[in-house]
Amino acid sequence: MPIKIESFKAYDIRGQIPNQLNPDICYRIGNATAEFLSGKRIVIGRDMRLSSAEFADAVAEGLVDAGVDVLDIGLCGTEMVYFAVKHLEADGGIMITASHNPADYNGLKLVREQARPISADTGLADIRRLAEGDERVSDAGGERVAVDVFDAYIEHMLGYTDIDKLRPLKLVVNAGNGCAGIAVDGLEKHLPFEFIKLHHEPDGTFPNGIPNPLLPENRQSTIDAVLEHGADFGIAWDGDFDRCFLFDEQGGFIEGYYIVGLLAESLLQSNPGAKIVHDPRLTWNTLDIVEQAGGVPVQSKSGHSFIKEKMRTVDAIYGGEMSAHHYFRDFSYADSGMIPWLLVAEMVSASGKTLSELVGERQALYPASGEINRKVADAKATLAKLKVEFGDKANAVDDTDGYSFEFDDWRFNIRMSNTEPVVRLNVESRGNADLMRKMTDQVLTVLESD
């Protein structure tokens, strides 16, 4: 019989167990995905959540009942599904994960061939319609087989760095009891690094808290370990490790914005003239670095499906968002949580500089507020109010994603959340942290006024 599924979001499927997501819904989604893709070979993988194995079974059953061969790569990170889809020349992939959501949540991330994303406007809405309906696809002939792509994945990851250039760095790695530890262990035997491992084993009970390094309270264990062990830098991941977060040798958390510039600079050294895709929230540092390095900056709306589409359109070598998503052309234009820290380790090794030295100058040149979230009664009205207040005063107003207002020495972007009545503010300036803080307060005053 038809049902209503509330767990479909803009970019993936995510919901609370069991009301919004359960085995029956997962079966329906698997079966509907098979019908939508009209494919015969689909990869599935799962994270460490307590419900993920059961949900993977249900997804696989829905696929097999539709005549699809399920290529099951088992416990993994989202990027390993991306890799497997291309490596195995599959017709699509499904990752069972809720990333950094609470323990009583789970979800699914879907891609088609070549790891192309499936989002609300490129198929998720169709899959939802099929899954909610009362007709199931039945086609004999499918089977579920275990496939091991781990060694091939590790070999591919190692291809992003010149191992001969690496120094014996000491690195703190905090998997947050997610799946990142699996990949780190596979890379470890090939690298000259000493790893200080925190919360390393996958554990869906999350004994050390939900793996979400964006929350300041979740950073302290990494900071403490970096300082205690005198590490060269620290790395922390979310549960499915499609994002990575970096800490310098002093324990300082580095905003993702500055890592975008760092990675762009690294990749342009060996790919002069290449295109770099960035989001509109914070831009000046990225524009400066890319142009100095002889690259071509290309702006895209925020969000992984938009970034990936823009990268494919312009054939960009790299795309980065301040949210710690980093995308690479040679990785099917997909995001990876392993490639960024490998590139940074090579930069630290080759430059002889500390990570704080590599980013410190950029932080001083373009100080930024970091993303500030505010709940509002009407997000659209709030954006309109800010446009009235600042639009005529700005040198330029850009509506690529929300509104970006640019002035001589400072700029800001204000955008709406896709899922809740929240607006997200980012402010930056040219070399003047006091101005940045002053204008942040001024924008917030207008934003929060009745």
Sequence and secondary structure as in RCSB ss.txt:
>XXXX:A:sequence
MPIKIESFKAYDIRGQIPNQLNPDICYRIGNATAEFLSGKRIVIGRDMRLSSAEFADAVAEGLVDAGVDVLDIGL
CGTEMVYFAVKHLEADGGIMITASHNPADYNGLKLVREQARPISADTGLADIRRLAEGDERVSDAGGERVAVDVF
DAYIEHMLGYTDIDKLRPLKLVVNAGNGCAGIAVDGLEKHLPFEFIKLHHEPDGTFPNGIPNPLLPENRQSTIDA
VLEHGADFGIAWDGDFDRCFLFDEQGGFIEGYYIVGLLAESLLQSNPGAKIVHDPRLTWNTLDIVEQAGGVPVQS
KSGHSFIKEKMRTVDAIYGGEMSAHHYFRDFSYADSGMIPWLLVAEMVSASGKTLSELVGERQALYPASGEINRK
VADAKATLAKLKVEFGDKANAVDDTDGYSFEFDDWRFNIRMSNTEPVVRLNVESRGNADLMRKMTDQVLTVLESD
>XXXX:A:secstr
       B SSSEEEETTTT  HHHHHHHHHHHHHHHT SEEEEEE S TTHHHHHHHHHHHHHHTT EEEEEEE
  HHHHHHHHHHTT SEEEEE  TTS TTEEEEEEEEGGG B  GGGTHHHHHHHHHSS     TT  EEE   H
HHHHHHHHTTS GGG    EEEEE TTSSHHHHHHHHHTTS  EEEEES S  TT TT    TTSGGGSHHHHHH
HHHHT SEEEEE TT SSEEEE TT  B  HHHHHHHHHHHHHHHSTT EEEE SSS HHHHHHHHHTT EEEE 
 SSHHHHHHHHHHHT SEEE TTS EEEGGGTTEE SSHHHHHHHHHHHHH   HHHHHHHHHHHS B   EEEE
 S HHHHHHHHHHHHTTTSSEEE SSSEEEE SSEEEEEEE SSSSEEEEEEEESS HHHHHHHHHHHHHHHH  
